[in-house]
Amino acid sequence: MRGLPRRVWRGHLDDPGWARPGLLALLAVTAVLYVWDLGASGYANQFYSAAVQAASESWKAMFFGSSDAANSITVDKPPGALWPMALSVRLFGLNSWAVLVPEALMGVATVGVLYAAVRRHFGPAAGLLSGAVCALTPVAALMFRFNNPDALLCLLMVCAVYCVLRGLDDARTRWLVLAGVCFGLGFLTKTLQAWLIVPPLALLYVLCAPTRLRRRLAQLLWAGLAVLVSAGWWVAIVELWPKSSRPYIGGSQDNSFLGLTLGYNGLGRITGDEAGSVGGGKGGGGGPGWGLTGLSRLFATDNGGQIAWLLPAAFVLLLAGVWLAWRGRRTGAALPSGQRAAFLAWGGALLMTFLTFSFMSGIFHQYYNVALAPYIAALVGMGTVVLSLIHILPWLRWSVLAGGAAAALGLLLVARLGRRLAWWAAAAGVAASLGGPVAYVVNTVGTAHSGSIVTAGPASGQPGMGMVIRGKKGSPLGGVIFGGGKRPKNVPGGQQGGGPQARGGQQGGPDGGAGGDKSGNGPVLVGIGGLLDGPDIDPKAKAAVQADADDYTWALATVGSHNAASYQLATGKPAMPIGGFNGSDPSPTLDAFKEAVRRGEIHYFAEVERVSGQRQGGYGAQITEWVKANFEKVKVGKSTLYDLTKPKSR
């Protein structure tokens, strides 16, 4: 016990004296960076914050990931990412810090695990560099201060790679099983995105693990069983639970989580065919929804500032590491097996994720790029340290230059400098290359972010970005295209409106709407209108909704999850989100809504300016028109409410 404090401060016995203080300083700076003025963003993404509030009130809502404590509908993801935040809110009460601090701590943990993974075979300098690059990636600074599922997913993927690398060291089954658990929990966080890096890691283990082939395959089967158990228990319960006594599965068109996983959250993200969702174009060169696809996608204006600062350096350093491993085998100066495996593991994860993001035609948001941050950071840290210790052939130096990898600039002179000067050159190159990301991180930390689609760094134009809501053929959901362009000043709630980019050759209207076929036979083009951000609730409306709210199952119902979330977070009372996130889910149907009103379960209906995501005659539009025809309109503050307990006199 006497040596414990020294061990905590010094770390591993073979580390230099500065290693552990450096790690502690890195973690402390990361923590300060990620929690600084964290409350400025309020509830950030209200869609998820409302679900967290519901989970803090109802264990059933917490289990299913319901949008409201009365369990009308779930969010459009599994609930794994909600659980840490819900437990925090149960402990500390509902406030922005209780919601967002768990995300910041996940960021600190990600940096720490990444350090441990890289340090194991490349030393503490590489570990510290990797951790710093990850922490200072703009999109990482954004998402570890936000409450989307990506923060937990990023942490779990880093843990999974760490476990696979430990398994490659000594072929112990437990590490493969732990990796499987990470992938299973990742599935409960963001479904199939968690499994993007499984193929390259599994192939790497089959080819490189230091044990006989039969045992490798058996270990992978155990890992697969761990994935199945850690993810499948929740899926099985949800699928077997009677639909009549659980919430509707948000984002699905058939009230099935498996349907949601394989469609909207699965293959639909690749092909763009996402029934009932806000989707992009299909195939090839991309579509109107989420920009052009291709290898240049992540370097374009709307994505480049989020992640691409060190992406060229990561690719060049990956190629250099693989080349050194191959050349070393021929010359007898091979990299150690652990270093070879690390380059292949982090590189495989980077390439698989990069190619998927580059060519997927479905929904793609800039903040998805956070998944790349630890892979880039690991390759930059490992590659910089390895190449700073050896002489590099001329072709490799020029390839670094041609790749535009500013972080590798100091490597150009390594062959002519001594080891000490080479370290300083590499450090100077890395420091210079981090100037841009640091500037973007500072801007990100100093800016409040809210809504569903957020970006790091200074605002950039996104021409052509629009959204398409798709429904089943013959359903009342139809298809709606939202034009791109900046929000006009008179569109409330911070939503983007339609613009001249709206498909069909129609110029967007002054209120953010767009033209379309008024007959209902073609797409009805409308502005986002509350789909991605809810309205501010003034005190009068808040007081009205809270009055006698405990006498009802839902204090209020309104179209769209973000509109409902605004009322729910303001009042603390359940608000029914008609149509779910996109306003396009068949939950509830008009008949089901009428029955709930007849039973006296809903007090108020809040009208929104536009019924986003609905073709003429859609579910939300049907319910809105029925309410308008049968109940008196009351203006309360800035809100337009209908008291569903007081029908119009006939």
PLY file of the C-alpha trace (Angstrom):
ply
format ascii 1.0
element vertex 650
property float x
property float y
property float z
element edge 649
property int vertex1
property int vertex2
end_header
0.00 0.00 0.00
2.92 2.38 0.66
3.82 2.26 -3.00
0.30 2.90 -4.26
0.45 6.73 -4.40
3.78 6.56 -6.22
2.39 3.99 -8.63
-0.65 6.16 -9.34
1.59 9.15 -10.05
4.41 7.30 -11.82
2.30 4.73 -13.69
4.06 1.76 -15.30
7.52 1.11 -13.96
9.08 1.22 -17.42
7.50 4.58 -18.27
9.51 7.79 -18.03
8.74 10.04 -15.09
6.70 12.47 -17.17
4.30 9.83 -18.53
1.72 9.61 -15.75
1.70 13.35 -14.95
1.26 13.92 -18.68
-1.72 11.56 -18.78
-3.34 13.13 -15.74
-2.83 16.57 -17.25
-4.34 15.43 -20.55
-7.41 14.01 -18.83
-7.81 17.11 -16.66
-7.56 19.48 -19.63
-10.00 17.31 -21.60
-12.46 17.36 -18.70
-12.25 21.15 -18.38
-12.61 21.57 -22.14
-15.69 19.37 -22.31
-17.52 20.74 -19.25
-16.68 24.42 -19.75
-19.91 26.42 -19.87
-21.73 23.17 -20.58
-25.07 24.53 -19.44
-25.10 27.12 -22.24
-26.60 24.55 -24.60
-29.58 24.01 -22.33
-31.16 20.66 -23.07
-29.18 20.42 -26.35
-31.14 17.88 -28.42
-34.57 18.15 -26.79
-35.70 14.98 -28.54
-33.36 12.91 -26.37
-33.59 15.15 -23.31
-37.35 14.65 -23.20
-36.80 10.88 -23.28
-34.30 11.25 -20.44
-36.87 13.22 -18.45
-39.44 10.48 -19.11
-36.97 7.79 -18.05
-36.32 9.65 -14.80
-40.06 9.46 -14.06
-40.88 5.96 -15.29
-38.78 2.79 -15.22
-40.87 1.43 -18.10
-40.07 4.51 -20.15
-36.41 4.07 -19.27
-36.41 0.44 -20.39
-38.05 1.13 -23.74
-36.56 4.56 -24.39
-39.96 6.24 -24.53
-40.36 9.88 -25.51
-42.83 10.44 -22.67
-43.46 8.92 -19.27
-46.90 7.74 -20.42
-45.16 5.55 -23.02
-46.91 6.53 -26.23
-43.87 6.12 -28.52
-40.12 5.51 -28.25
-37.25 7.47 -29.70
-36.01 6.17 -33.04
-32.98 4.48 -31.50
-32.50 1.81 -28.84
-32.26 3.24 -25.32
-28.65 2.45 -24.39
-27.42 6.02 -24.73
-30.32 7.30 -22.64
-29.62 5.12 -19.61
-26.51 6.93 -18.23
-28.22 10.30 -18.61
-31.45 9.03 -17.05
-29.59 7.69 -14.02
-27.81 11.04 -13.68
-31.14 12.90 -13.77
-32.61 10.52 -11.20
-29.69 11.35 -8.91
-29.33 15.09 -9.50
-32.69 16.21 -10.86
-33.62 17.45 -14.32
-31.24 20.14 -15.54
-28.90 20.57 -18.48
-25.80 19.66 -16.46
-27.30 16.39 -15.24
-28.12 15.52 -18.87
-24.82 16.56 -20.46
-22.11 15.83 -17.87
-22.29 12.04 -18.51
-21.51 12.78 -22.17
-18.48 14.87 -21.19
-17.22 12.11 -18.91
-17.57 9.67 -21.79
-15.27 11.94 -23.76
-12.67 11.90 -20.99
-12.97 8.11 -20.76
-12.55 7.77 -24.54
-9.31 9.75 -24.39
-8.09 7.62 -21.48
-8.84 4.28 -23.14
-7.30 5.47 -26.40
-4.15 6.44 -24.51
-3.97 3.00 -22.90
-4.47 1.22 -26.23
-1.77 3.19 -28.07
0.68 3.39 -25.19
0.76 -0.40 -24.84
2.88 -0.91 -27.96
4.08 2.57 -28.92
4.90 4.18 -25.59
3.44 7.06 -23.60
4.42 9.77 -26.08
2.31 8.15 -28.79
-0.50 7.61 -26.31
-0.51 11.25 -25.21
-0.40 12.48 -28.80
-3.29 10.21 -29.80
-5.35 11.31 -26.82
-4.69 14.98 -27.50
-5.57 14.67 -31.19
-8.84 12.92 -30.31
-9.76 15.49 -27.65
-8.99 18.37 -30.03
-10.94 17.03 -33.00
-13.72 19.60 -33.52
-16.56 17.12 -33.96
-15.42 15.26 -30.83
-15.51 18.48 -28.81
-19.03 18.97 -30.12
-20.47 15.52 -29.50
-18.91 14.96 -26.07
-20.77 18.11 -25.02
-24.03 16.99 -26.58
-26.62 14.33 -25.82
-26.89 12.37 -29.05
-26.02 8.63 -28.90
-22.68 9.14 -30.65
-20.70 9.92 -27.48
-21.38 6.53 -25.90
-20.97 4.76 -29.23
-17.53 6.33 -29.71
-16.41 5.23 -26.23
-17.64 1.67 -26.78
-15.89 1.36 -30.14
-12.57 2.48 -28.65
-13.04 -0.05 -25.85
-13.80 -2.75 -28.43
-10.61 -2.06 -30.38
-8.62 -2.03 -27.14
-10.02 -5.45 -26.20
-9.27 -6.93 -29.62
-5.69 -5.66 -29.43
-5.28 -7.21 -25.99
-6.62 -10.47 -27.41
-4.08 -10.29 -30.23
-1.30 -10.03 -27.64
-1.88 -13.36 -25.90
-4.98 -14.93 -27.53
-6.98 -14.93 -24.31
-10.63 -15.63 -24.92
-11.83 -13.17 -22.30
-10.65 -10.20 -24.34
-12.65 -11.33 -27.37
-15.69 -11.84 -25.16
-15.28 -8.33 -23.70
-15.01 -6.93 -27.22
-18.23 -8.74 -28.06
-19.94 -7.15 -25.05
-18.79 -3.72 -26.27
-20.27 -4.37 -29.70
-23.49 -5.62 -28.14
-23.84 -2.53 -25.98
-22.94 -0.46 -29.03
-25.90 -2.02 -30.85
-28.17 -0.96 -27.98
-26.73 2.53 -28.45
-26.97 3.08 -32.22
-27.91 -0.27 -33.77
-25.93 -1.42 -36.82
-23.44 1.46 -36.88
-21.76 -0.24 -33.94
-20.96 -3.22 -36.14
-19.26 -1.32 -38.97
-15.80 -2.19 -37.68
-16.54 -5.82 -36.77
-15.50 -7.30 -40.18
-11.96 -5.84 -40.29
-11.31 -6.65 -36.63
-12.62 -10.21 -36.95
-10.53 -10.80 -40.08
-7.46 -9.39 -38.35
-7.93 -11.77 -35.42
-8.35 -14.78 -37.69
-5.15 -13.95 -39.55
-2.92 -12.70 -36.75
-3.88 -14.09 -33.35
-1.00 -16.11 -31.79
-2.83 -19.42 -31.51
-3.98 -22.22 -33.80
-6.69 -21.48 -36.35
-9.31 -23.74 -34.77
-9.01 -21.90 -31.47
-9.20 -18.51 -33.17
-12.47 -19.48 -34.84
-13.85 -20.85 -31.58
-12.93 -17.61 -29.80
-14.74 -15.58 -32.44
-17.82 -17.75 -31.90
-17.66 -16.96 -28.18
-17.33 -13.28 -29.04
-20.34 -13.54 -31.34
-22.31 -15.17 -28.53
-21.33 -12.28 -26.25
-22.65 -9.82 -28.86
-25.89 -11.77 -29.14
-26.46 -11.93 -25.39
-25.47 -8.35 -24.57
-27.67 -6.92 -27.34
-30.26 -9.62 -27.86
-31.79 -9.74 -24.40
-33.36 -6.31 -24.84
-34.40 -6.92 -28.44
-36.05 -10.23 -27.51
-38.02 -8.67 -24.67
-39.23 -5.81 -26.88
-40.24 -8.10 -29.74
-42.05 -10.54 -27.44
-43.77 -7.87 -25.36
-47.44 -7.43 -26.37
-47.69 -4.39 -28.61
-50.83 -3.24 -26.85
-48.99 -2.69 -23.57
-45.73 -1.15 -24.76
-44.94 2.10 -26.58
-44.90 2.25 -30.37
-41.40 1.75 -31.79
-40.54 5.22 -33.08
-39.09 5.47 -36.57
-40.65 2.19 -37.71
-43.65 1.81 -39.95
-44.66 -1.59 -38.52
-44.13 -1.11 -34.75
-41.20 -3.53 -34.83
-37.71 -2.90 -33.51
-36.26 -5.44 -35.95
-38.00 -3.61 -38.78
-36.52 -0.35 -37.52
-33.06 -1.91 -37.30
-33.04 -3.38 -40.79
-34.87 -0.48 -42.47
-34.65 3.09 -41.23
-31.59 2.45 -39.03
-30.04 -0.26 -41.20
-29.82 -0.90 -44.92
-31.93 2.18 -45.57
-29.02 4.32 -44.38
-26.87 2.76 -47.11
-29.36 2.76 -49.99
-31.40 5.84 -49.07
-34.64 3.85 -49.15
-35.85 4.71 -45.65
-39.60 4.30 -45.29
-41.16 6.86 -43.01
-37.92 8.68 -42.34
-36.13 11.85 -43.24
-33.94 10.38 -45.95
-31.58 11.30 -48.69
-31.25 10.39 -52.31
-30.47 6.98 -53.75
-27.20 5.54 -54.93
-24.57 6.73 -57.34
-23.80 10.37 -57.04
-25.99 10.84 -54.03
-29.21 12.80 -53.92
-30.81 16.02 -52.82
-31.04 15.01 -49.20
-27.53 14.68 -47.81
-25.08 15.88 -50.42
-23.04 14.12 -53.06
-21.46 10.82 -52.18
-17.91 9.80 -53.03
-14.38 9.83 -51.66
-14.38 13.63 -51.43
-17.52 13.80 -49.31
-15.81 14.14 -45.92
-13.48 16.83 -47.28
-16.29 19.01 -48.61
-17.33 22.32 -47.02
-20.01 20.90 -44.77
-17.87 18.03 -43.43
-14.25 19.09 -43.76
-14.10 21.30 -40.69
-15.57 18.56 -38.54
-13.00 15.80 -39.06
-10.76 16.18 -42.14
-7.92 18.17 -40.58
-5.70 15.14 -39.97
-7.46 12.62 -42.19
-4.78 12.80 -44.95
-2.06 12.40 -42.33
-3.83 9.35 -40.90
-4.05 7.71 -44.32
-0.41 8.44 -45.15
0.79 7.22 -41.77
-1.33 4.07 -42.13
0.27 3.35 -45.49
3.69 4.01 -44.01
3.03 1.64 -41.11
1.78 -1.13 -43.37
4.71 -0.61 -45.73
7.20 -0.76 -42.87
5.63 -3.98 -41.62
5.85 -5.54 -45.10
9.36 -4.20 -45.85
10.61 -5.15 -42.40
9.72 -8.80 -42.92
11.87 -8.84 -46.04
14.82 -7.07 -44.45
14.60 -8.66 -41.02
13.70 -5.35 -39.36
9.99 -5.94 -38.97
7.84 -3.93 -36.62
6.91 -5.88 -33.48
3.76 -7.95 -33.95
1.79 -5.76 -31.55
2.58 -2.63 -33.58
1.65 -4.33 -36.84
-1.66 -5.46 -35.36
-2.38 -1.98 -34.01
-1.83 -0.33 -37.40
-4.13 -2.87 -39.04
-6.81 -2.65 -36.34
-7.07 1.14 -36.21
-6.52 1.42 -39.95
-9.18 -1.17 -40.75
-11.66 0.61 -38.49
-10.85 3.94 -40.15
-11.16 2.64 -43.71
-14.41 0.77 -43.08
-16.05 3.76 -41.45
-14.66 6.27 -43.93
-15.89 4.31 -46.96
-19.33 3.77 -45.44
-19.77 7.44 -44.61
-18.45 8.47 -48.03
-20.85 6.37 -50.08
-24.01 5.95 -47.97
-27.01 7.53 -49.68
-29.36 7.65 -46.69
-29.42 10.02 -43.75
-26.00 11.48 -43.09
-25.27 14.23 -40.59
-21.92 15.94 -40.12
-21.69 14.93 -36.48
-21.55 11.24 -37.48
-17.88 11.94 -38.20
-17.09 11.68 -34.50
-16.82 7.92 -35.06
-13.65 8.56 -37.07
-11.95 10.72 -34.44
-10.29 8.00 -32.30
-9.17 6.01 -35.34
-7.49 9.06 -36.89
-5.97 10.03 -33.56
-4.51 6.57 -32.96
-2.89 6.44 -36.41
-1.45 9.94 -36.06
0.02 9.13 -32.64
1.42 5.74 -33.62
2.69 6.82 -37.02
4.36 10.00 -35.82
6.29 8.21 -33.10
7.33 5.25 -35.27
8.44 7.37 -38.20
10.29 9.86 -36.02
12.57 7.07 -34.81
13.66 5.72 -38.20
15.10 6.93 -41.49
12.45 7.25 -44.14
13.04 6.58 -47.83
12.70 9.57 -50.20
9.50 8.29 -51.86
7.81 8.10 -48.49
8.80 11.64 -47.60
7.33 12.93 -50.85
4.18 10.89 -50.39
3.67 12.58 -47.02
4.07 15.96 -48.70
1.75 15.07 -51.58
-0.87 13.84 -49.14
-1.09 17.27 -47.55
-0.57 15.78 -44.10
0.51 18.81 -42.10
0.92 16.69 -38.97
3.61 14.69 -40.77
5.50 17.73 -42.05
8.33 17.35 -39.57
8.92 13.84 -40.86
10.33 15.23 -44.10
13.57 16.10 -42.33
13.86 13.09 -40.07
16.42 11.38 -42.26
18.79 14.34 -41.92
18.26 15.15 -38.23
19.40 13.45 -35.11
16.91 11.70 -32.91
16.48 14.62 -30.51
16.01 17.17 -33.31
13.68 14.76 -35.10
11.46 14.66 -32.03
11.34 18.45 -31.94
10.59 18.60 -35.68
7.78 16.11 -35.30
6.41 17.99 -32.30
6.50 21.29 -34.19
4.75 19.73 -37.16
2.03 18.25 -35.00
1.56 21.50 -33.08
1.21 23.43 -36.33
-1.24 20.88 -37.72
-3.40 21.17 -34.62
-3.79 24.92 -34.99
-6.86 24.67 -37.20
-8.64 22.01 -35.14
-7.91 23.88 -31.92
-9.44 27.05 -33.35
-12.55 25.12 -34.33
-12.69 23.45 -30.91
-12.48 26.82 -29.14
-15.31 28.11 -31.30
-17.33 24.96 -30.61
-16.86 25.10 -26.86
-17.78 28.76 -26.81
-21.00 28.29 -28.80
-24.31 26.94 -27.54
-25.74 24.09 -29.62
-29.28 22.79 -29.75
-31.58 20.90 -32.08
-30.94 17.66 -33.94
-28.45 18.65 -36.64
-25.43 20.38 -35.13
-21.95 21.09 -36.44
-18.63 22.01 -34.90
-16.73 25.20 -35.56
-17.89 28.31 -37.44
-21.11 27.99 -39.44
-20.62 26.99 -43.05
-22.98 27.05 -45.97
-24.59 23.78 -46.96
-26.06 24.32 -50.42
-28.32 21.62 -51.70
-28.92 20.08 -48.31
-32.54 19.09 -48.02
-34.67 16.34 -46.59
-37.12 13.87 -48.00
-39.76 12.13 -45.94
-40.64 8.77 -47.38
-43.60 6.56 -46.66
-44.86 3.21 -47.82
-46.52 3.12 -51.20
-50.18 3.91 -50.87
-49.84 5.19 -47.31
-50.94 8.68 -46.32
-47.36 9.56 -45.46
-46.29 10.28 -49.01
-43.04 12.10 -49.65
-41.99 15.57 -48.65
-38.85 17.32 -49.75
-37.44 20.06 -47.57
-35.31 22.59 -49.37
-31.93 23.64 -48.11
-30.81 27.15 -47.39
-30.49 29.27 -44.29
-33.45 29.94 -42.05
-35.38 33.09 -42.93
-35.65 35.55 -40.06
-39.38 35.03 -39.61
-39.22 31.27 -39.14
-39.45 30.58 -35.38
-37.64 28.03 -33.28
-34.31 28.07 -35.11
-35.45 25.72 -37.88
-34.16 25.88 -41.39
-36.79 26.63 -43.93
-37.17 25.69 -47.55
-35.14 27.57 -50.06
-34.50 27.81 -53.75
-32.88 24.38 -53.62
-36.23 22.69 -52.96
-36.79 20.03 -55.54
-39.36 20.46 -58.26
-38.17 23.85 -59.42
-40.22 25.66 -56.80
-38.87 28.67 -55.02
-39.18 28.50 -51.24
-41.76 30.80 -49.73
-40.92 33.62 -47.35
-41.96 31.57 -44.34
-39.54 28.80 -45.13
-42.11 26.74 -47.00
-41.83 25.62 -50.59
-44.13 25.09 -53.48
-45.74 21.83 -54.44
-48.75 20.08 -55.87
-51.71 21.31 -53.84
-53.89 18.48 -55.09
-51.99 16.07 -52.88
-51.03 13.87 -55.83
-47.42 14.99 -55.74
-45.05 15.86 -52.93
-46.18 18.74 -50.76
-43.05 20.79 -50.14
-42.96 22.47 -46.77
-40.38 23.94 -44.44
-39.04 21.96 -41.53
-41.31 23.87 -39.17
-40.54 22.37 -35.77
-39.32 19.02 -37.04
-35.76 19.50 -35.83
-36.21 22.01 -33.05
-39.15 22.82 -30.81
-40.67 26.16 -29.85
-39.97 28.18 -26.72
-42.77 27.76 -24.17
-43.79 30.98 -22.45
-44.91 31.03 -18.77
-48.62 31.35 -19.56
-48.68 28.26 -21.76
-46.56 26.38 -19.23
-48.97 27.20 -16.41
-52.01 26.23 -18.48
-50.56 22.84 -19.42
-49.43 22.12 -15.86
-52.86 22.90 -14.40
-54.64 19.66 -13.47
-52.04 17.75 -15.54
-51.97 14.88 -13.05
-55.61 14.13 -13.90
-54.63 13.09 -17.41
-52.35 10.49 -18.96
-50.94 13.14 -21.29
-51.06 16.79 -20.38
-50.77 17.66 -24.04
-50.44 16.18 -27.53
-48.87 17.78 -30.58
-47.39 16.78 -33.92
-43.68 15.91 -33.89
-41.36 14.84 -31.10
-39.50 18.14 -30.85
-42.67 20.13 -30.40
-43.82 17.70 -27.71
-40.36 17.71 -26.11
-40.45 21.48 -25.65
-43.68 21.28 -23.67
-42.57 18.22 -21.73
-39.25 19.70 -20.64
-40.89 23.00 -19.72
-43.72 21.47 -17.69
-42.31 18.15 -16.51
-45.55 16.49 -17.66
-46.01 13.82 -20.37
-46.61 15.20 -23.87
-47.71 12.86 -26.67
-45.54 13.29 -29.81
-47.92 12.51 -32.67
-46.00 10.90 -35.51
-42.74 10.59 -33.56
-39.49 12.26 -34.60
-40.40 12.85 -38.23
-44.10 13.41 -37.71
-44.55 10.45 -40.07
-44.94 7.43 -37.79
-48.48 5.96 -37.70
-48.70 6.58 -33.97
-51.39 7.24 -33.07
-53.88 6.76 -35.87
-56.84 9.09 -35.98
-59.15 6.41 -34.53
-56.73 5.71 -31.68
-56.41 9.43 -30.94
-60.20 9.84 -30.91
-60.50 6.96 -28.44
-57.86 8.47 -26.14
-59.75 11.79 -26.20
-63.05 10.02 -25.52
-61.52 8.35 -22.45
-60.30 11.72 -21.19
-56.60 10.80 -21.39
-55.38 13.96 -23.17
-56.00 17.49 -21.90
-54.67 19.81 -24.58
-53.69 19.69 -28.23
-51.04 22.21 -29.29
-51.24 23.43 -32.86
-48.01 23.86 -34.82
-47.59 26.29 -37.70
-47.11 23.51 -40.21
-47.66 19.79 -40.01
-44.10 18.87 -40.89
-43.42 15.70 -42.77
-46.99 15.04 -43.81
-48.52 14.71 -47.21
-52.00 16.15 -47.39
-54.16 13.68 -45.46
-51.30 12.25 -43.39
-51.83 11.06 -39.81
-50.72 14.29 -38.15
-52.76 16.36 -40.61
-55.81 14.16 -40.06
-55.62 14.55 -36.29
-55.01 18.29 -36.54
-58.01 18.83 -38.82
-60.24 16.69 -36.57
-59.21 18.68 -33.51
-59.79 22.01 -35.27
-63.24 20.91 -36.39
-64.39 19.70 -32.99
-62.72 21.83 -30.29
-62.42 25.52 -29.58
-59.11 27.27 -30.20
-57.59 29.15 -27.27
-54.58 31.46 -27.55
-52.41 31.05 -24.43
-49.34 33.25 -24.55
-47.60 32.38 -27.79
-49.18 28.94 -28.02
-52.38 27.91 -29.75
-54.10 25.22 -27.65
-57.28 23.21 -27.93
-58.90 21.92 -24.73
-59.87 18.36 -25.66
-62.23 18.14 -22.70
-64.40 20.95 -24.12
-65.87 20.15 -27.55
-67.47 22.81 -29.67
-71.15 23.37 -29.07
-73.24 22.17 -31.97
0 1
1 2
2 3
3 4
4 5
5 6
6 7
7 8
8 9
9 10
10 11
11 12
12 13
13 14
14 15
15 16
16 17
17 18
18 19
19 20
20 21
21 22
22 23
23 24
24 25
25 26
26 27
27 28
28 29
29 30
30 31
31 32
32 33
33 34
34 35
35 36
36 37
37 38
38 39
39 40
40 41
41 42
42 43
43 44
44 45
45 46
46 47
47 48
48 49
49 50
50 51
51 52
52 53
53 54
54 55
55 56
56 57
57 58
58 59
59 60
60 61
61 62
62 63
63 64
64 65
65 66
66 67
67 68
68 69
69 70
70 71
71 72
72 73
73 74
74 75
75 76
76 77
77 78
78 79
79 80
80 81
81 82
82 83
83 84
84 85
85 86
86 87
87 88
88 89
89 90
90 91
91 92
92 93
93 94
94 95
95 96
96 97
97 98
98 99
99 100
100 101
101 102
102 103
103 104
104 105
105 106
106 107
107 108
108 109
109 110
110 111
111 112
112 113
113 114
114 115
115 116
116 117
117 118
118 119
119 120
120 121
121 122
122 123
123 124
124 125
125 126
126 127
127 128
128 129
129 130
130 131
131 132
132 133
133 134
134 135
135 136
136 137
137 138
138 139
139 140
140 141
141 142
142 143
143 144
144 145
145 146
146 147
147 148
148 149
149 150
150 151
151 152
152 153
153 154
154 155
155 156
156 157
157 158
158 159
159 160
160 161
161 162
162 163
163 164
164 165
165 166
166 167
167 168
168 169
169 170
170 171
171 172
172 173
173 174
174 175
175 176
176 177
177 178
178 179
179 180
180 181
181 182
182 183
183 184
184 185
185 186
186 187
187 188
188 189
189 190
190 191
191 192
192 193
193 194
194 195
195 196
196 197
197 198
198 199
199 200
200 201
201 202
202 203
203 204
204 205
205 206
206 207
207 208
208 209
209 210
210 211
211 212
212 213
213 214
214 215
215 216
216 217
217 218
218 219
219 220
220 221
221 222
222 223
223 224
224 225
225 226
226 227
227 228
228 229
229 230
230 231
231 232
232 233
233 234
234 235
235 236
236 237
237 238
238 239
239 240
240 241
241 242
242 243
243 244
244 245
245 246
246 247
247 248
248 249
249 250
250 251
251 252
252 253
253 254
254 255
255 256
256 257
257 258
258 259
259 260
260 261
261 262
262 263
263 264
264 265
265 266
266 267
267 268
268 269
269 270
270 271
271 272
272 273
273 274
274 275
275 276
276 277
277 278
278 279
279 280
280 281
281 282
282 283
283 284
284 285
285 286
286 287
287 288
288 289
289 290
290 291
291 292
292 293
293 294
294 295
295 296
296 297
297 298
298 299
299 300
300 301
301 302
302 303
303 304
304 305
305 306
306 307
307 308
308 309
309 310
310 311
311 312
312 313
313 314
314 315
315 316
316 317
317 318
318 319
319 320
320 321
321 322
322 323
323 324
324 325
325 326
326 327
327 328
328 329
329 330
330 331
331 332
332 333
333 334
334 335
335 336
336 337
337 338
338 339
339 340
340 341
341 342
342 343
343 344
344 345
345 346
346 347
347 348
348 349
349 350
350 351
351 352
352 353
353 354
354 355
355 356
356 357
357 358
358 359
359 360
360 361
361 362
362 363
363 364
364 365
365 366
366 367
367 368
368 369
369 370
370 371
371 372
372 373
373 374
374 375
375 376
376 377
377 378
378 379
379 380
380 381
381 382
382 383
383 384
384 385
385 386
386 387
387 388
388 389
389 390
390 391
391 392
392 393
393 394
394 395
395 396
396 397
397 398
398 399
399 400
400 401
401 402
402 403
403 404
404 405
405 406
406 407
407 408
408 409
409 410
410 411
411 412
412 413
413 414
414 415
415 416
416 417
417 418
418 419
419 420
420 421
421 422
422 423
423 424
424 425
425 426
426 427
427 428
428 429
429 430
430 431
431 432
432 433
433 434
434 435
435 436
436 437
437 438
438 439
439 440
440 441
441 442
442 443
443 444
444 445
445 446
446 447
447 448
448 449
449 450
450 451
451 452
452 453
453 454
454 455
455 456
456 457
457 458
458 459
459 460
460 461
461 462
462 463
463 464
464 465
465 466
466 467
467 468
468 469
469 470
470 471
471 472
472 473
473 474
474 475
475 476
476 477
477 478
478 479
479 480
480 481
481 482
482 483
483 484
484 485
485 486
486 487
487 488
488 489
489 490
490 491
491 492
492 493
493 494
494 495
495 496
496 497
497 498
498 499
499 500
500 501
501 502
502 503
503 504
504 505
505 506
506 507
507 508
508 509
509 510
510 511
511 512
512 513
513 514
514 515
515 516
516 517
517 518
518 519
519 520
520 521
521 522
522 523
523 524
524 525
525 526
526 527
527 528
528 529
529 530
530 531
531 532
532 533
533 534
534 535
535 536
536 537
537 538
538 539
539 540
540 541
541 542
542 543
543 544
544 545
545 546
546 547
547 548
548 549
549 550
550 551
551 552
552 553
553 554
554 555
555 556
556 557
557 558
558 559
559 560
560 561
561 562
562 563
563 564
564 565
565 566
566 567
567 568
568 569
569 570
570 571
571 572
572 573
573 574
574 575
575 576
576 577
577 578
578 579
579 580
580 581
581 582
582 583
583 584
584 585
585 586
586 587
587 588
588 589
589 590
590 591
591 592
592 593
593 594
594 595
595 596
596 597
597 598
598 599
599 600
600 601
601 602
602 603
603 604
604 605
605 606
606 607
607 608
608 609
609 610
610 611
611 612
612 613
613 614
614 615
615 616
616 617
617 618
618 619
619 620
620 621
621 622
622 623
623 624
624 625
625 626
626 627
627 628
628 629
629 630
630 631
631 632
632 633
633 634
634 635
635 636
636 637
637 638
638 639
639 640
640 641
641 642
642 643
643 644
644 645
645 646
646 647
647 648
648 649
